[in-house]
Amino acid sequence: MDMFQGAVQLNLDSKGRLAIPAKHRDVLLSECAGNLVLTADVDGCLLVYPQQEWQPIRDKLLKLSALNPKIRALQRLLVGNAEDVLMDNAGRVLISPNLRNYAVLDKRVMLVGQGNKFELWDEVKWQAQQDASLSFIGGELPSELEGFSL
């Protein structure tokens, strides 16, 4: 699987369809025949997975104990909101009203590559998240990043 990276501003059309950029569309067509899974993310955006990347995540999540309320809540959010979508011949995917409402997606959105998946953000929420990230960087870094260099 190719790794997705970069952020691009896109517009949803009046029917709530997202046109996948050509550079990603070609990879998605060859890797998963345009079969994608969209779901809600805890940060208020949507996650967009090629179907074969989503399945092991879903399976691992569902094997965890639903007796733990935090695990159950995560299962409800991720699995309960997951929707299978297929890119159409024009490379568009339809985002359901349920998921558009969850992520407050209106027209201007950001598609952000995150390795094996994408995040889909409302443009204003993405900018606020970016601003928050910049202020975090000035603070204390998590121990996992100690010694990390770019």
N, C-alpha and C positions, 0 to 999 in steps of 0.2 A: 504494500500500500504506500503510495506517495504521501509525503507529509505536507499538510496544508499550513501555510503561513501567510502573514500579511493581513491588512485590514483594508476594506474597500467600502465606500459609501454607495448604497443602492436605493432604489425606490420600489416600494410595493405598488402594484397596479391597483385599480379600483376594485378588483375581485380578490385582493389579498395574495396575489401571486408574486413570487420572487424569482427574478431571472438570475440564474447562477452564472457568474462570469465564465467566459469561454475557457480560460486556462484551467479552471476547476471542473467545468462541465465535461471536458474531454477525459480527464482522469476518472471522474465519477462514472461516466458511461463505460469506460473500459474495465474499471475495477469492480463495479457493483451494478452495472446495467441501469444506473439511475435510480436504484432502489435505496431510499433514504429513510431514516427514522428521525423525527423531530420530537423533542420533549422539553419540559420545563427544567430550568436550572435554579438552584437555591439563590443565585445572585440576581434573579429577576430578568434574565435573558432566556433565550431558547438555545438548546444544543441541537446540532444537526450532524448526525452520524451516517456514514455509509452503513448499510444494513449489517454487513458482516462484522463491522467494528462494534456495533451496538449489542449484538446477541450475547457475547461472552460477559459483557458488563451487566446486562439484564439478568443473566443466569446466576452470576456471582451474587448480585444483590438479592435475588429471590431466595438464595440458599441461606442467607443470614437469618437469625432468629427474629421473627416478627413479635416476640414477647418484649423486646426492647423498644420503648416508644420512639426513640430517635431513629432507629433503623426502620421501624414501621412508617414513620413520617417520610423518610427518604424514599422508601419503596412506593408509597402513595404518590409522591411528587414525581419521581422519575418514571416509574413503570405505569402508574395510573394516568399520566398525561402523554405517554408515548404514542405516536401516530406514525404508521407506515405511509410514506408518500412516494410517488413515482414522478421523476422529471418527465415533462411532456416533450413533444418533438422540438419545441422552441427552447428547451433547457430551463423551463420554469417549474417551480414547485408551488402548490397551493398550501398556504398556511391557514389552518382552520380558525374560525372566529374564537374558539376557546383558547388556543395558544396565542393568537394575536392579542387577545384581552389580557392574558396572563403577563405577557412581556410588554404590554402597552405599546404595541407596534401600530403605527398609523401609516405613514408614507415613507419618511426618510429613515433608513436603517443602516446598520454597519454589519457586514459579514466579516468575521475575524477568524482567520485560520489558527487552530490550536493543535497542530500535529495530526492526530488521527480523526479530528472532528472540527467543526466550526462552532462558534458562538454567533448568535444573531441578536443584536441589540437595537433598541430604539436609539437613534443618533444622539439625542440629548442625554439619555442615561449613560451611553458609552462615554461621552465627553466628561460627565460628572465622575464616572468610574476612573477615567484616565487622570483627572485632576486629583482624585483621592490617592491613586497609586503614586503620583509624584510626591505628595506630602508624606506618604509612608516611607518612600525611599530615603528621605532625610532622617528618619527615626531609626530605632534599633532593628537590625535585621534578624530574621529567624536563624536559629543555630544551623539549620540545614544549608544556609547560604554562606556560612563562614568559610573563607578560603575560596569561594567561587569567583572566577574571573572570566571576563568576556574577551 
